[in-house]
Amino acid sequence: MSSLPASPAPPRRGTKRDFLSLSDLTLTEAREVLALARQLKDERLVNPARRTALLAGRSIAIVLEKASTRTRVSFEVGVAQLGGYPVVLGLEGSQLGRGEPIRDTARVLARYCDAIAYRTSSPGRLEQMATASVPVINALSDDGHPVQVLCDIFTIEEAFGIRRKAGEARTVDALKIAFVGDGSSNMARSWVEAARIFGFQLALASPAAYLPPPAELDLSRAFVTVHHDPQEAVVGADVVNTDVWTSMGQEAENALRQEAFSGWTLDGDLLSRASASAIVLHCLPAHRGEEIDDATIEGERSRVFDQAENRLHVQKALLVWLLGLADQVRTPD
């Protein structure tokens, strides 16, 4: 297995920290967030009211330029569970839909709110929002979905019983993870980034016309193998992951994509080539019968709905960490 590269300190904007991509955290920092998420999730099972004052008196803006179910609900509920006030803005009903410059919106929201979660298409718009003087979280953009993949790492380690203690289970860097589908998608690109940060082997299976940018692949080359045959990619995999073939904004390409990905469905036959203990992930929404069949998403090896739930816990932890409140979450005796 390739050794982990040294993790450089991520760039800072003044005294605040953003989470625009996975690389905005070092491996040590990402581990801190995941440990915090585990604690918050475990505590919620025992005492749901314990952390309801952690964000008391704070407001979090949730700005959505693209349709959302899990992102909106997980952020909104998570902020409320921590005692904060979620402020949800969409294109309709705000000046965003009338062409107000993002940098103006960012400056104003920073005067009202303590952090901003932003779901958009354009990486350029995300960078403009990040000029805000408060932490900004990429809640999805065309070039990455880092909150989802951070949650997926949490889900994988949870499924394999990993607690980062000596003698317990395998750590994620000992696992083989396969992604089957659109390699140019934001999900695939964040998985490529995650491989070099966490040190696991990623088998990326995609038609040749649907690969991540070469520069991104080059950065993770020691940890990523590219395959054009899904059956080859999943052999021995501990995790088999997929996503829709046609993402939001690509509807005009749907017929072309359906043809390109014909035969790439994650089903029982494909899964049989993975490890006998392999789990299945899909970030949802799923187009059942296309990238994944009904039996697989509902099967005993699916962790899809655990994965969806964990958006709540990981994003709560990320907000707490970015706002510098992690030391207020004491480790239970």
C-alpha beads as a LAMMPS data file, in Angstrom:
LAMMPS data file: protein, C-alpha beads

333 atoms
332 bonds

1 atom types
1 bond types

-500.0 500.0 xlo xhi
-500.0 500.0 ylo yhi
-500.0 500.0 zlo zhi

Masses

1 110.0

Atoms # bond

1 1 1 0.000 0.000 0.000
2 1 1 1.296 3.489 -0.843
3 1 1 2.367 5.590 2.099
4 1 1 0.330 8.659 2.972
5 1 1 1.745 11.948 1.683
6 1 1 2.359 14.734 4.134
7 1 1 -0.758 16.847 4.556
8 1 1 0.020 20.559 4.092
9 1 1 -1.827 23.016 6.268
10 1 1 -4.924 24.170 4.354
11 1 1 -5.189 27.847 3.415
12 1 1 -6.868 30.222 5.829
13 1 1 -8.996 33.248 5.052
14 1 1 -8.204 35.484 7.985
15 1 1 -9.107 33.744 11.207
16 1 1 -12.033 31.749 9.822
17 1 1 -12.027 28.323 8.194
18 1 1 -14.100 27.196 5.224
19 1 1 -14.967 23.728 3.962
20 1 1 -15.107 24.129 0.206
21 1 1 -13.338 20.855 -0.545
22 1 1 -12.026 17.917 1.456
23 1 1 -8.522 19.345 1.128
24 1 1 -9.533 22.264 3.342
25 1 1 -8.960 19.830 6.226
26 1 1 -5.783 17.957 7.017
27 1 1 -6.166 14.253 7.736
28 1 1 -5.836 14.977 11.455
29 1 1 -8.555 17.625 11.274
30 1 1 -10.865 15.386 9.262
31 1 1 -10.400 12.713 11.926
32 1 1 -11.321 15.262 14.607
33 1 1 -14.574 16.049 12.780
34 1 1 -15.428 12.356 12.350
35 1 1 -14.737 11.623 16.024
36 1 1 -16.935 14.564 16.986
37 1 1 -19.704 13.241 14.714
38 1 1 -19.491 9.825 16.382
39 1 1 -19.789 11.421 19.810
40 1 1 -22.726 13.609 18.833
41 1 1 -24.518 10.656 17.238
42 1 1 -23.928 8.361 20.210
43 1 1 -25.047 11.027 22.667
44 1 1 -28.211 11.694 20.694
45 1 1 -29.284 8.080 21.204
46 1 1 -28.875 8.409 24.969
47 1 1 -29.852 12.016 25.629
48 1 1 -31.373 13.873 22.664
49 1 1 -31.515 17.168 24.575
50 1 1 -27.875 17.227 25.697
51 1 1 -26.447 19.530 23.000
52 1 1 -29.460 21.776 22.390
53 1 1 -27.609 24.880 23.626
54 1 1 -24.353 24.414 21.690
55 1 1 -25.398 26.863 18.951
56 1 1 -27.737 28.896 21.150
57 1 1 -27.921 32.493 19.950
58 1 1 -26.344 31.621 16.589
59 1 1 -27.901 31.619 13.122
60 1 1 -26.746 29.493 10.177
61 1 1 -27.636 30.467 6.596
62 1 1 -28.527 27.567 4.291
63 1 1 -28.458 28.908 0.738
64 1 1 -29.829 26.573 -1.929
65 1 1 -29.544 27.334 -5.640
66 1 1 -30.271 23.706 -6.583
67 1 1 -33.067 21.363 -5.558
68 1 1 -32.414 19.602 -2.273
69 1 1 -33.987 17.115 0.122
70 1 1 -31.235 15.578 2.272
71 1 1 -28.956 18.629 2.268
72 1 1 -31.683 21.035 3.278
73 1 1 -33.309 18.834 5.902
74 1 1 -30.059 17.559 7.443
75 1 1 -28.591 21.049 7.804
76 1 1 -31.839 22.626 8.963
77 1 1 -32.623 19.911 11.515
78 1 1 -28.996 19.696 12.635
79 1 1 -28.779 23.417 13.394
80 1 1 -32.073 23.256 15.288
81 1 1 -30.938 20.223 17.306
82 1 1 -27.878 22.192 18.406
83 1 1 -30.015 25.123 19.505
84 1 1 -29.262 27.418 16.564
85 1 1 -31.594 29.131 14.109
86 1 1 -31.459 27.896 10.494
87 1 1 -32.178 30.536 7.832
88 1 1 -33.045 28.876 4.509
89 1 1 -32.767 30.895 1.290
90 1 1 -33.509 29.777 -2.261
91 1 1 -33.495 31.542 -5.607
92 1 1 -37.188 32.198 -5.272
93 1 1 -38.053 34.685 -2.580
94 1 1 -34.562 36.200 -2.362
95 1 1 -32.487 38.652 -4.362
96 1 1 -30.307 35.760 -5.521
97 1 1 -32.975 35.028 -8.125
98 1 1 -32.814 38.613 -9.372
99 1 1 -29.100 38.750 -10.026
100 1 1 -27.640 40.213 -6.840
101 1 1 -23.854 39.625 -6.890
102 1 1 -22.905 36.684 -4.703
103 1 1 -20.173 38.689 -2.991
104 1 1 -22.815 41.194 -1.840
105 1 1 -25.041 38.416 -0.519
106 1 1 -22.021 36.910 1.243
107 1 1 -21.124 40.151 3.005
108 1 1 -24.682 40.745 4.168
109 1 1 -25.264 37.177 5.366
110 1 1 -22.021 37.366 7.348
111 1 1 -23.468 40.346 9.238
112 1 1 -26.525 38.302 10.219
113 1 1 -25.293 34.711 10.452
114 1 1 -22.421 32.767 12.001
115 1 1 -21.841 30.378 9.084
116 1 1 -23.143 29.697 5.573
117 1 1 -23.903 26.360 3.899
118 1 1 -24.108 26.965 0.146
119 1 1 -25.435 24.613 -2.549
120 1 1 -24.722 25.850 -6.062
121 1 1 -23.542 24.831 -9.517
122 1 1 -20.660 27.131 -10.275
123 1 1 -17.342 26.748 -8.436
124 1 1 -16.846 30.438 -9.148
125 1 1 -20.000 31.342 -7.245
126 1 1 -18.836 29.159 -4.361
127 1 1 -15.533 31.035 -4.231
128 1 1 -17.400 34.333 -4.204
129 1 1 -19.575 33.178 -1.321
130 1 1 -16.396 32.209 0.514
131 1 1 -15.393 35.881 0.618
132 1 1 -17.831 36.105 3.548
133 1 1 -16.144 36.737 6.889
134 1 1 -17.806 33.649 8.427
135 1 1 -17.189 29.947 7.664
136 1 1 -18.647 28.734 4.362
137 1 1 -19.474 25.077 3.684
138 1 1 -19.763 23.640 0.186
139 1 1 -23.091 21.830 0.373
140 1 1 -22.651 20.742 -3.291
141 1 1 -21.124 22.288 -6.366
142 1 1 -20.379 20.998 -9.838
143 1 1 -16.795 20.108 -8.961
144 1 1 -17.339 18.405 -5.621
145 1 1 -19.644 17.213 -2.861
146 1 1 -17.275 17.138 0.118
147 1 1 -19.863 16.999 2.905
148 1 1 -21.376 13.900 1.316
149 1 1 -18.068 12.071 0.943
150 1 1 -16.968 13.002 4.475
151 1 1 -20.270 11.497 5.622
152 1 1 -19.610 8.424 3.482
153 1 1 -16.229 7.864 5.144
154 1 1 -18.037 8.042 8.491
155 1 1 -20.642 5.526 7.266
156 1 1 -17.983 3.106 5.996
157 1 1 -16.071 3.161 9.255
158 1 1 -19.306 2.745 11.190
159 1 1 -20.303 -0.247 9.048
160 1 1 -16.944 -1.932 9.584
161 1 1 -16.915 -1.188 13.300
162 1 1 -13.917 1.104 13.087
163 1 1 -13.189 3.252 16.124
164 1 1 -9.512 3.992 15.463
165 1 1 -8.468 1.953 18.521
166 1 1 -5.681 -0.584 18.530
167 1 1 -6.814 -4.096 17.735
168 1 1 -10.248 -3.130 16.442
169 1 1 -11.401 -3.806 12.873
170 1 1 -9.759 -2.411 9.751
171 1 1 -9.239 1.282 9.177
172 1 1 -10.539 2.870 5.994
173 1 1 -7.014 3.087 4.558
174 1 1 -6.966 -0.733 4.507
175 1 1 -10.126 -0.914 2.384
176 1 1 -10.743 -1.002 -1.337
177 1 1 -13.544 1.324 -2.413
178 1 1 -15.080 1.134 -5.884
179 1 1 -17.024 3.929 -7.527
180 1 1 -19.047 2.797 -10.540
181 1 1 -20.634 5.366 -12.829
182 1 1 -19.985 8.922 -13.973
183 1 1 -16.356 9.595 -13.133
184 1 1 -16.714 13.260 -14.078
185 1 1 -19.437 13.852 -11.480
186 1 1 -18.959 15.891 -8.334
187 1 1 -19.257 12.722 -6.241
188 1 1 -16.554 10.856 -8.152
189 1 1 -14.252 13.883 -8.032
190 1 1 -14.627 14.160 -4.256
191 1 1 -13.950 10.412 -3.919
192 1 1 -10.721 10.871 -5.889
193 1 1 -9.728 13.676 -3.529
194 1 1 -10.672 11.615 -0.458
195 1 1 -8.489 8.679 -1.554
196 1 1 -5.269 10.651 -1.230
197 1 1 -6.320 12.299 2.045
198 1 1 -7.452 9.127 3.836
199 1 1 -5.051 6.793 2.038
200 1 1 -7.452 4.136 0.720
201 1 1 -7.418 2.456 -2.674
202 1 1 -10.134 3.731 -5.016
203 1 1 -11.146 1.794 -8.119
204 1 1 -12.867 4.342 -10.361
205 1 1 -14.971 2.676 -13.050
206 1 1 -16.330 4.897 -15.806
207 1 1 -16.535 5.101 -19.583
208 1 1 -13.516 6.886 -21.047
209 1 1 -15.554 9.968 -21.934
210 1 1 -16.656 10.489 -18.319
211 1 1 -13.483 10.811 -16.250
212 1 1 -12.391 13.478 -13.751
213 1 1 -10.051 16.241 -14.958
214 1 1 -6.562 14.781 -15.564
215 1 1 -4.958 17.152 -13.039
216 1 1 -7.204 15.811 -10.273
217 1 1 -6.414 12.216 -11.174
218 1 1 -2.699 12.986 -11.245
219 1 1 -2.788 14.339 -7.672
220 1 1 -4.280 11.049 -6.442
221 1 1 -2.556 8.683 -8.864
222 1 1 -0.912 6.661 -6.065
223 1 1 -4.333 5.801 -4.639
224 1 1 -6.634 5.620 -7.692
225 1 1 -6.910 3.074 -10.478
226 1 1 -9.104 3.851 -13.488
227 1 1 -11.215 1.122 -15.085
228 1 1 -13.525 1.087 -18.078
229 1 1 -15.122 -2.210 -17.063
230 1 1 -17.269 -2.120 -13.900
231 1 1 -16.897 -5.873 -13.318
232 1 1 -13.115 -5.512 -13.233
233 1 1 -13.255 -2.545 -10.864
234 1 1 -15.382 -4.131 -8.145
235 1 1 -13.383 -7.351 -7.756
236 1 1 -12.537 -7.684 -4.067
237 1 1 -13.985 -4.278 -3.192
238 1 1 -15.083 -3.653 0.399
239 1 1 -17.385 -0.816 -0.639
240 1 1 -19.259 -0.418 -3.924
241 1 1 -20.553 3.075 -4.517
242 1 1 -22.573 4.600 -7.342
243 1 1 -24.560 7.704 -8.237
244 1 1 -26.989 8.856 -10.906
245 1 1 -25.871 8.855 -14.512
246 1 1 -27.530 12.207 -15.240
247 1 1 -27.060 14.880 -12.589
248 1 1 -29.032 18.088 -12.096
249 1 1 -28.444 20.429 -15.031
250 1 1 -27.508 17.598 -17.417
251 1 1 -31.041 16.665 -18.446
252 1 1 -30.366 17.557 -22.099
253 1 1 -27.659 14.851 -22.134
254 1 1 -29.878 12.144 -20.655
255 1 1 -30.352 10.062 -23.826
256 1 1 -26.627 10.144 -24.581
257 1 1 -25.770 9.196 -21.006
258 1 1 -28.290 6.362 -20.915
259 1 1 -26.551 4.863 -23.926
260 1 1 -23.039 5.439 -22.560
261 1 1 -23.834 3.768 -19.220
262 1 1 -25.917 0.894 -20.536
263 1 1 -24.758 -2.247 -18.723
264 1 1 -23.296 -0.301 -15.781
265 1 1 -26.134 -0.968 -13.315
266 1 1 -25.086 -1.940 -9.790
267 1 1 -27.035 -5.161 -9.309
268 1 1 -26.608 -8.544 -7.659
269 1 1 -24.383 -9.880 -10.424
270 1 1 -21.966 -6.959 -10.183
271 1 1 -21.996 -7.015 -6.384
272 1 1 -21.172 -10.743 -6.370
273 1 1 -17.691 -9.879 -7.641
274 1 1 -16.948 -7.711 -4.614
275 1 1 -15.850 -8.930 -1.200
276 1 1 -18.361 -11.163 0.583
277 1 1 -18.609 -8.495 3.305
278 1 1 -18.898 -5.564 0.891
279 1 1 -21.405 -2.805 1.526
280 1 1 -23.299 -0.651 -0.981
281 1 1 -23.509 3.138 -0.949
282 1 1 -25.550 5.631 -2.973
283 1 1 -25.856 9.296 -1.977
284 1 1 -29.462 9.547 -3.259
285 1 1 -31.710 10.389 -4.981
286 1 1 -31.531 7.109 -6.890
287 1 1 -32.930 6.341 -10.315
288 1 1 -33.843 2.770 -9.499
289 1 1 -33.383 0.469 -12.449
290 1 1 -30.673 2.704 -13.938
291 1 1 -27.468 3.056 -11.911
292 1 1 -28.726 0.665 -9.205
293 1 1 -31.515 -1.872 -9.090
294 1 1 -34.238 -2.084 -6.479
295 1 1 -33.045 -5.359 -4.966
296 1 1 -29.556 -3.985 -4.305
297 1 1 -30.584 -0.695 -2.751
298 1 1 -33.032 -2.576 -0.501
299 1 1 -30.691 -5.509 0.124
300 1 1 -28.965 -6.503 3.360
301 1 1 -25.630 -5.131 2.154
302 1 1 -27.031 -1.680 1.487
303 1 1 -26.057 1.110 3.871
304 1 1 -27.785 3.755 1.764
305 1 1 -30.222 4.928 4.423
306 1 1 -27.606 4.866 7.195
307 1 1 -25.568 7.012 4.823
308 1 1 -28.452 9.469 4.435
309 1 1 -28.965 9.703 8.204
310 1 1 -25.287 10.326 8.801
311 1 1 -25.440 13.565 6.822
312 1 1 -27.135 14.975 9.931
313 1 1 -24.442 13.914 12.389
314 1 1 -21.384 14.731 10.292
315 1 1 -22.657 18.166 9.278
316 1 1 -23.461 19.005 12.901
317 1 1 -19.897 18.055 13.813
318 1 1 -18.482 20.075 10.928
319 1 1 -20.383 23.191 11.985
320 1 1 -19.274 22.792 15.601
321 1 1 -15.650 22.304 14.517
322 1 1 -15.598 25.243 12.083
323 1 1 -17.117 27.540 14.695
324 1 1 -14.413 26.605 17.184
325 1 1 -16.806 24.924 19.606
326 1 1 -15.375 21.400 19.586
327 1 1 -13.785 21.857 23.005
328 1 1 -17.250 22.418 24.446
329 1 1 -18.200 18.846 23.523
330 1 1 -16.554 16.958 26.349
331 1 1 -15.655 13.314 25.821
332 1 1 -17.918 11.172 28.027
333 1 1 -16.202 9.512 30.996

Bonds

1 1 1 2
2 1 2 3
3 1 3 4
4 1 4 5
5 1 5 6
6 1 6 7
7 1 7 8
8 1 8 9
9 1 9 10
10 1 10 11
11 1 11 12
12 1 12 13
13 1 13 14
14 1 14 15
15 1 15 16
16 1 16 17
17 1 17 18
18 1 18 19
19 1 19 20
20 1 20 21
21 1 21 22
22 1 22 23
23 1 23 24
24 1 24 25
25 1 25 26
26 1 26 27
27 1 27 28
28 1 28 29
29 1 29 30
30 1 30 31
31 1 31 32
32 1 32 33
33 1 33 34
34 1 34 35
35 1 35 36
36 1 36 37
37 1 37 38
38 1 38 39
39 1 39 40
40 1 40 41
41 1 41 42
42 1 42 43
43 1 43 44
44 1 44 45
45 1 45 46
46 1 46 47
47 1 47 48
48 1 48 49
49 1 49 50
50 1 50 51
51 1 51 52
52 1 52 53
53 1 53 54
54 1 54 55
55 1 55 56
56 1 56 57
57 1 57 58
58 1 58 59
59 1 59 60
60 1 60 61
61 1 61 62
62 1 62 63
63 1 63 64
64 1 64 65
65 1 65 66
66 1 66 67
67 1 67 68
68 1 68 69
69 1 69 70
70 1 70 71
71 1 71 72
72 1 72 73
73 1 73 74
74 1 74 75
75 1 75 76
76 1 76 77
77 1 77 78
78 1 78 79
79 1 79 80
80 1 80 81
81 1 81 82
82 1 82 83
83 1 83 84
84 1 84 85
85 1 85 86
86 1 86 87
87 1 87 88
88 1 88 89
89 1 89 90
90 1 90 91
91 1 91 92
92 1 92 93
93 1 93 94
94 1 94 95
95 1 95 96
96 1 96 97
97 1 97 98
98 1 98 99
99 1 99 100
100 1 100 101
101 1 101 102
102 1 102 103
103 1 103 104
104 1 104 105
105 1 105 106
106 1 106 107
107 1 107 108
108 1 108 109
109 1 109 110
110 1 110 111
111 1 111 112
112 1 112 113
113 1 113 114
114 1 114 115
115 1 115 116
116 1 116 117
117 1 117 118
118 1 118 119
119 1 119 120
120 1 120 121
121 1 121 122
122 1 122 123
123 1 123 124
124 1 124 125
125 1 125 126
126 1 126 127
127 1 127 128
128 1 128 129
129 1 129 130
130 1 130 131
131 1 131 132
132 1 132 133
133 1 133 134
134 1 134 135
135 1 135 136
136 1 136 137
137 1 137 138
138 1 138 139
139 1 139 140
140 1 140 141
141 1 141 142
142 1 142 143
143 1 143 144
144 1 144 145
145 1 145 146
146 1 146 147
147 1 147 148
148 1 148 149
149 1 149 150
150 1 150 151
151 1 151 152
152 1 152 153
153 1 153 154
154 1 154 155
155 1 155 156
156 1 156 157
157 1 157 158
158 1 158 159
159 1 159 160
160 1 160 161
161 1 161 162
162 1 162 163
163 1 163 164
164 1 164 165
165 1 165 166
166 1 166 167
167 1 167 168
168 1 168 169
169 1 169 170
170 1 170 171
171 1 171 172
172 1 172 173
173 1 173 174
174 1 174 175
175 1 175 176
176 1 176 177
177 1 177 178
178 1 178 179
179 1 179 180
180 1 180 181
181 1 181 182
182 1 182 183
183 1 183 184
184 1 184 185
185 1 185 186
186 1 186 187
187 1 187 188
188 1 188 189
189 1 189 190
190 1 190 191
191 1 191 192
192 1 192 193
193 1 193 194
194 1 194 195
195 1 195 196
196 1 196 197
197 1 197 198
198 1 198 199
199 1 199 200
200 1 200 201
201 1 201 202
202 1 202 203
203 1 203 204
204 1 204 205
205 1 205 206
206 1 206 207
207 1 207 208
208 1 208 209
209 1 209 210
210 1 210 211
211 1 211 212
212 1 212 213
213 1 213 214
214 1 214 215
215 1 215 216
216 1 216 217
217 1 217 218
218 1 218 219
219 1 219 220
220 1 220 221
221 1 221 222
222 1 222 223
223 1 223 224
224 1 224 225
225 1 225 226
226 1 226 227
227 1 227 228
228 1 228 229
229 1 229 230
230 1 230 231
231 1 231 232
232 1 232 233
233 1 233 234
234 1 234 235
235 1 235 236
236 1 236 237
237 1 237 238
238 1 238 239
239 1 239 240
240 1 240 241
241 1 241 242
242 1 242 243
243 1 243 244
244 1 244 245
245 1 245 246
246 1 246 247
247 1 247 248
248 1 248 249
249 1 249 250
250 1 250 251
251 1 251 252
252 1 252 253
253 1 253 254
254 1 254 255
255 1 255 256
256 1 256 257
257 1 257 258
258 1 258 259
259 1 259 260
260 1 260 261
261 1 261 262
262 1 262 263
263 1 263 264
264 1 264 265
265 1 265 266
266 1 266 267
267 1 267 268
268 1 268 269
269 1 269 270
270 1 270 271
271 1 271 272
272 1 272 273
273 1 273 274
274 1 274 275
275 1 275 276
276 1 276 277
277 1 277 278
278 1 278 279
279 1 279 280
280 1 280 281
281 1 281 282
282 1 282 283
283 1 283 284
284 1 284 285
285 1 285 286
286 1 286 287
287 1 287 288
288 1 288 289
289 1 289 290
290 1 290 291
291 1 291 292
292 1 292 293
293 1 293 294
294 1 294 295
295 1 295 296
296 1 296 297
297 1 297 298
298 1 298 299
299 1 299 300
300 1 300 301
301 1 301 302
302 1 302 303
303 1 303 304
304 1 304 305
305 1 305 306
306 1 306 307
307 1 307 308
308 1 308 309
309 1 309 310
310 1 310 311
311 1 311 312
312 1 312 313
313 1 313 314
314 1 314 315
315 1 315 316
316 1 316 317
317 1 317 318
318 1 318 319
319 1 319 320
320 1 320 321
321 1 321 322
322 1 322 323
323 1 323 324
324 1 324 325
325 1 325 326
326 1 326 327
327 1 327 328
328 1 328 329
329 1 329 330
330 1 330 331
331 1 331 332
332 1 332 333
